[in-house]
Amino acid sequence: MNIVDLLKDQLSGQVAKQLGGAIGVNEADLSKVLGAGLPGLLGGLGKLSTTNQGAGKIADAIGGIDSGLLGNLAGMVTGSMGKQGGGMLGNLFGGNIVDGLASSISKLTGVNVGIVKTILDYLAPIILGSIASTMGGAKPNAASVAKFFSEQKSNIAGALPAGFSLDSIPGFQSLVSTRSPAPTPSAASAASAASPAGSKFVVPALVIAAIGGLIYYAVGQVPNPADELVVQAPIITEPAVTEPVTARPEITQPSVPAVALPQIPELPSFDLAGMKSKATIMLDELGGKLAGATDAASAEEILPDLTGYADQIGAFSESLKVLPKEAQSSIGDLIKSQLDKLDPIFETFTSIPGVGDSVKTVIEKIKISLLQMVG
């Protein structure tokens, strides 16, 4: 079993579309970030698992994940999932390491660092839940976590993109300390067998087991008094019937044909309130960026951010297509009210003397995506 391949399979198809819609990123950028983010986070967890304390922290985090949710990943991809994942990463690695990993992936893929950080937040509970599901329902502990990452070390290293080194990320080396790694179950068993103290309890345990077996055998040979009190009931014979008995005709029931019921397609799960909140925050931030540009130089400076917003808004617009008409209409009304506020900001921004065509093209792309959502 290769944990990286397992996660890639889970994060494909409908789940990828749902995840991209929740984050506001297109499938191409999501795929690039997953290519580095999955082995990157797993590599960090692997380094953390080489200490007793670190492996214990991972085990505690895994223990808080409901692995049953992995059967419906598309349904569990909501805004609250990203917040939970961000808290998990902060507790396991610390904010500086997570920021460094996001920055390195952003440089490697060209995807906005804020989007990369959000994707990593979403990946945390998915990764930990997948690890929990591989343990067959057993409660994770420091030893089982250390054993898991020891077995997966080569798979994780082989999945890292060329030229992408975790050791170059500030703080990653500090995850490995001089403390001895958590013992694996086999090592713990060997140590127990070799220990003189452990051998003191082996012989008494065998003696007790033997005595218990003899008692069980002896009890099994004691006759049950109830067995000797069985009274033979008198046998009553019925007089022979001399008249012929006519056999009753056998009645066969007609077979009922099986009726195939139509399969009811499962409706996609979505968080309407979360999506509306995300849209509001995203468009308010966009308006603030545009309002802060006062000349051509500052307008050109925020071009990478505007491109990131254009991609997020486009992906968000695509994700609405799988929602019911009522939900699309509700979000469309919200976008219309936001667009009414943004239109004069767009006009002022594009009227700044010296603003280049590349900036105006991105603004036009944003407006088109917003208008598509209004309908």
N, C-alpha and C positions, 0 to 999 in steps of 0.2 A: 504494500500500500504506500502510495506517494501522496503526502498531505497537500503538496502544492497542486498536483493534478486534480485531486479531489475537490479542492476549493475552486479551481478554475472551472470545473464542470458544474459546480453548484451556482457559480456566478455567471451564468450564461443564459441566453434566450430571454424569456419573460422577466426573470429576476434582474438581468442586466438593464432591461428597459425601465423596470420599476425603480431600480436604484439610481439610474441616470436621471429619471424624472424627479425623484425626491431631492437629489443633490443639485440638479440644474446643469448637467454636463452631457455632451453628446457621447455616443457609443465609442467613437474613435478615441477620444481623449480618455474616456473611462478605461478602455482596454489598455492603453499605454501606461496609465497609472497603476492598474492592477498588475501589469507585468513586472513592475519594480516594487510596488507596495506590498504584495503578498509575501514574496521571499524576504523583503526588507523587514517587515514586522515579525515574521517567523524567525529570521536570523537574530533579531534583537531578543525575542523570547528565549531562543536557544542559548544565547550568552547568559541571560539572566538565570536560566535553569541550572547553570554550572555551580551555583552556590545553594546551600541548604535553605537560606533565607529567601533567595530569589525563587527557587522552585516552589517553596511553600506559598509565596505570594501568587504565583501563577495558578497553583492548585486551588487556592481560595477564590480567585477570580473565575476559574472554570466551574467551580462548584455553584456559583451563582447564576450560571447560564442554563436555561431550559432547552436541552438538546432536542426536545420534541418540536420546537418551533422551526427547526431546520427543514421539516417536511413542507412548510409553507413560507419559504423565505420571502416570496413576493408580498405576502400578507404582513410580514413583520418589518418590512422596510418602511419606516415612518420617521418623522422628525425626531420623536423621542428616542429612537434607536441611536441616532447620531450623537445625541447628548450623553446617553449612557456610555457609548463607546469612548467618547472624549474623556469621561471620568475614569474609565478603566485604564486607558493609556497613561493618563496623568499619574494614577496611583502606581502603575507598574514601572514606568520609565522616568517620569518627571517631564515637565513641560519643555525644558530646553532640548532634550534628546528628541522628542517628538517633532519640535519645530525644525531641528537640524535635519531629521529624516525627510520631512516634507519639503524643505528647501532643496535638498540634494535631488529628490525625485522631480521637483519642478524644473531644475536646471537640465536634468537628463531628458525629460519628455517635452519641455516647452509649455506645459500646462500651468495655469495660474496657481501660485503657491497656496492661496486660500482654498481653492477647489481641491487641491491635493490633500490638504489638512482635513477637510471635511470628509473626503473619501476614506482616509485612514481611520477617522472616528467611526464610520459605518462598518469598516472591516473588522474592528476589534471584537465585537460580540460574535460576528459570524465565524471568525477564526477560532475563538475559544470554544464556541458551541460545536464546531466540527471536531475539534480535538476531544471534547467530551463524548461525542457520539462514537469515536473510535475505541473508547475504553469499555464498550459493552455494558454500560450502566453502572460500572464500578465507581465508587467514590474516589476522585483523584486525590493523591497525596504527593509530597515532595519527591518520594522515590519513583513513583510511576511517571511523574512529569519529567524528571531527569532522564529516565529510561526512554521515554517517547522521543525527546529531542535528540538523544544520543543516536537513536536508530534512524532519525530523519535528517541528520546533519548533512549527509552527502546530497540528498534530494534538494534540500534548501539551498545549499551552496551552488548546485548545478543550475538552479532556476534564476539566479541573480543575473541581470543583464551584463553584457560585456562592458568593462570599464566602470562598473558601479561597485564601489567598495564601502562596506559598512564601517570598516575601521577608520575611514577618513571623516566620519561624522563625529563632531565633538560630543564627548560623553559616552560613546558606545563602549570604549575600552574600560570605563569605570564600572560597567555592569559585571565584569569578571573580577573577583577578589581572590585573595590567597586562601580563603576558607575552603575546606575540603568539600567536594561535590556531594550532593545527596546520594546515599547508597541505593543501588538498584535492588529489587527484591532478591535476585540471585546472590548478590554480594552479601546482603544481610543474612541470608540463610547459611552461606558458607561460614561467615564469621560466627554465627551462633553454634554451628556444628563443631568448629575448632575450639571454642571457648571451654575451658575446664569447668567454669561455673555452670555453663549450659548443660554439660554432661552429667552433673549431679542430679538433674531432674529427669533425665531420660530413663534410667533404670527404674526408679520408683514409679514412673508413669507406666512402664511396661508391666510391672508387677501388679499395679492396681487394675490395669486392663485385663490381665489374666485372671485375677480373682473375680472381677466382674463377670467374665465369661463363664467361670465355674458356677457362680451363683445362678446365673441365667439358665444354665443347663440343668442344675439341680432342681430349680423351681419348675422347669418344664417337665420333669419326670414325676412330680407329685400328682397323684390321681385327683381328679375333680370329684368331690362328694356328689355333686349334682348328677354326674354320669351314672352313679350306682342306684339312683332313685327313679330311674325310668320305669314306668309301669306299662306292661304290654297290654294294649287295648284289645278287647275281644273283636274278632273278625266277624262282621255281619255279611252274610251272603244273600243276594237278591234271588228270588225264584226265577228260574229260567223262563224266558218268554218264548212261547211256542208259536204265536202268530207271526207271520212274516212282517217285517218292518219295511215300509216303502221309503226308499231314500229320498230326501228332499232335493229338489232340483237346485243345482248350483247357480247362483246369480252372479253374473259378471258385471262390474261397473264399467260404463263407457269411459274411455280414456279422455282426459281433458287436455287439449293442446296447450303447450306453453306459450305464454304471451310475452313477447320481448318489449320491455318498456323503453321508451326513448331516453337517451342519456341527456341529462340537463347540464348544459355547459356551466362551469364555475365562473362566477363573476369576479373580476379583478378586485382585490382589496385596496382601499385607498383611505387616506386621512384628509378629508376635505378642509377641516379647520386648520390642520397643519400646512396644507398647500397654500391656503389663502394667506396665512401668516407669513410663510416663506416669500410669497410674491410681494407682499407689502414691504417687508424688510428690504428685499432685493431692489425694488424700484425706488424706495426712499434713499437707499445708499447711492443708487445711480444718479438721482437728482442732486444729491449733495456733491458728488464728484464733478458733475457738470457745472454747478453753480460756483464751485471753487476755482474754475479756470477763468482768468480775466484777460489773457492775451494769447497770441498764437503759440508762444513757447510753452506755457502751462497747459494749453490744449493738447499739443503734441506729446507732452510728458505723460499725460494720463491715457494715451492711446492703447497701451497694453491692457490697462484695466477695463477700458471700454470694450475691447475685443473679448475679454473674459465675460463681461456682462452680456454681450451679444450672444455668445455661445450658451450661457446659462438660460437666457430668455428663450432662445430657439429650442433648446432641449425641453424646457418647461412647457412650451407650446405644443411640442410633439407628444408629451406625456398626457395631455388633456384628451387626446383622441380616443383613449381606451376607457374614458369615464362616461357615466350615464349623461344623457342630455341635460338633466336638471343640474348636475354638478358642473358641467361645462358652462351653462348659463349663469350659475351663481358666481363662478370665477370670472366669467366674461364681464359681468357687471362691476366687479371689483377692479379689473384691469381698466375699464372705461373711465372710472372715477380717477384712477391714478394717471391715466393718459391725459385727462383734462388738465391735471396739474403739471404734467411734464411737457406738454406742447409748447407753452411759452418759454420754458427753459431750453428746449431743443432749439427754438428759433433764435434766442439770444446767443446760445453757444455757437451755432453755425454762422452767425453774423459777425463774429469776432474777426477783425481785419487780419488777413494772412493765414487763416485756418486752411490747411491743405485738404485735397480731395480725399485722401485716405481716411482722415477723421470724419469727414462728411459721409463717406460711404458706410462706415460703421454705424453712425447715427441712423442712417436710412434703413440699414438692416434691422436695427433694434425696433424702429417704428413699425416696419412691416410685420415683424413677429408679434408685436403687441396688438396690432390691428387684426391679425388673424385670430387671436384669442377673443377679441370683442365680437367678431362674427359679422 
